[in-house]
């Protein structure tokens, strides 16, 4: 595997094991009762550790310690490949204090599949992704206005972006949000800048990864845009446990350093390194940490210590605790939001009333300028949706004076030019007041956007007859 890029994207995904029958778990197994073979394996692992481990100043020392344990007969009692892999993994973590190490059998995901083939890992990841629903385990409301998202793993942004957007659209009305990371073992760190962009300003520099092999720091920043509403002020709560690890800790750490979220639960696992996967022989492979996290503000990370919650409670009761805190925060947040909206609505109503008078006095230019200001105010207060404009236009539909009706439906089209409903509503407004030619133009635009809209086609035929 390459470093600098891939070791940042796939650290936890690479360490996921798919369940498989014992008959297909490893290809070409050699006898683990052969002490010479085990010595060869330890020598190979020690060399990889020395040459690849992210901290070169201690890599040689760690490699020597592993070799010494092998020479002392520490693995003589291992008779199966699984036992050997587990014992060496435990020792590597014990020697280095780095929980990202892992020796494993080169597994096949399906009967008849060879682990060494190019499609082995892609097929494993595909099956894992489908089984885990791209890491999105649950999306719900835990209180009247408190949203809850249970994330079990982070997948590459190419796979998870639409789900992040979808979750955030559903939570757009939440007055507080809880994101549960208690069973999240990490994954693709590249997804985090986009998720963080919903909660942090642009540009905000996040934790990056320094690769030993490439001598390169990969920086992560929030993105300029998101496909939804940024929630930079909504109360945010993250749930953590000792199982929260790697990329999940990175998310919690960045939110903690920026003071953007309240962390609730147990201290996290303490894994701030990223791995590459290396072949040992035809039977074994190893995950070796080759990059380390560095935050631009703290110049450090959570390696070995974890992320310490703001509210330290057993992880099993973290959700109950967070719901109490989030519900109180949501009430306060909602009251402030509604007070702001009420003030904006009162001011906007005065502006609309004056706009209507200006249209009535024939001062079209001044009226349109004031209407633009009123709608800008609506946008600032979070009121400006297509549905909001639809309902506003409906208020003026029965008026004999059509200026406000036409102005609002025109603005709806300007704000939502790809909406067939917006063009259809404008056409309907014209048709109600006998402006058939203008109505036909609107319905023709509907057909440009959606040639299969039979209602628009029928309206055009009807209007032409009349």
Buried (B, 14 or more C-beta within 10 A) or exposed (E): BEBBBBBBBBBBBBBBEBEBEEEBBBBEBBEBEEEEBBBBBBBBBBEBBBBBBBBEEEBBEBBBBBBEBBEEEBBEEBEEBBEBBBBBBEBBBEBBEBBBBBBBBBBBBEEEBEBEEEEBBEBBBEBBBEEBEBBBBEBEEBBEBBBBBBBBBBBBBEBBBEBBBBBBEBBBEBBBBBBBBBBBBBBBBBBBBBBBBBBBEEEBBBBBBBBBBBEBBBEBBBBEEBEBBBBEEBBBBBBBBBBBBBBBBBBBBBBBBBEBBBBBBBBBBBBBBBBBBBBBEBBBBBBBBBBBBBBBEEEBBBBEEBBBBBBBBEBEEBBEBBBEBBBEBBBEBBEEBEEEBEEBBEBBEEBBEBBBEBBEEEBEEBBBEBBBBBBEBBBEBBBBEBEBBBEBBEEBBEEEEBBBBBBBBBBBBEBBEEBBEBBBBBBBBBBEBEBBEBBBBBBBBBBEBBEEBEEBBEBBEBBEEE
